[in-house]
Amino acid sequence: MTKKKGIFDVSIKAELLKPKEQIAKGMNAEKALSTIHRQMTLNGYRERTLKDYNVIFNHFLEATGIKYLEEITVDTIYKWLDSMNVSASTKSIRLKCLKAVLSKCYNNGWLPTKFWLTIQIKVDKKIKTGAKQNDLNVLLSLLDTSTFIGLRDAVAILTLYKTGVRINTLGQIRESHINFNDKSLNLDGSIMKNHNTLKLPLDEQLIELYKVLIEQNEKIRSYYKQDNDFIFITQRGTTINTKSTNNAISKQLSKYAKRYDLPNINAHAIRRAYAKSLYDKGANIALISKALGHSNLAVTTQYLDLEPDEVAENLRDFL
């Protein structure tokens, strides 16, 4: 005989009677990071970027005790930021990385909103200036180009100044990237930070220097029985740690800066000098941005280090 349901009888779903800890809490944070890591690897992200994402997101989880993505809130992010005894600039960099991971979680459908977009850290940015052309001329005049290291470093400095390539890209330039017929440097996406191909013009001086350097490279590789076709190699014919920003060329620049008392000689300063040189010769910011491989014009304007009076004077021409 079926029992009649009374007015006060309640129909309860079985899962509601489970202990709270047994109820599904959504996507596990560590599992989410693992999936994102695989996605980024397939999309060709650099090893350095993948490592940064892992380290910073795991640090966030450890500092907050979070296990599931749905536990992440504005408050937990601020708690994480407050736990760091680092500069505002470092916090800003780490926050940017965390936001990138959370955005990928959102894109995968694991988070309903981008609540983290409102979180900002105020940082007083110090604009870095470019190397002075006179300092570069002094340095080049002091290098002993009758030696292999002197020749290699001189060509590297001129390449940085005349093409604006990044220091880690410089270390990955191969003979096949140089077109001697149309005098151009053709860089494929695999060695570029933004993964886009880039074609840059070369002047007669660099073309001739590359020919001399390649000839010396062949002698060294043959002597030490090395097999590679990189333009910039060590004195034993090996690569210069091609994907590192602190490679042999970078270390040489630091050594020269101290030895010859040239305070602003480094790869990044030379890259900025390249940008300013283009601007001074009349190139527009969009063209300079393309040459530098930037995805954001705001970054390019920082490279140019324009004085307020200079900006006003240039804008006057368009009134």
Helices and strands as residue ranges (DSSP letters): G 14-17, G 20-22, H 29-42, H 47-64, G 69-71, H 74-82, H 88-107, G 115-118, H 133-142, H 148-163, H 167-170, G 175-177, E 178-179, E 184-187, G 189-191, E 198-201, H 204-224, H 248-259, H 267-280, H 285-292, H 297-304, H 308-316
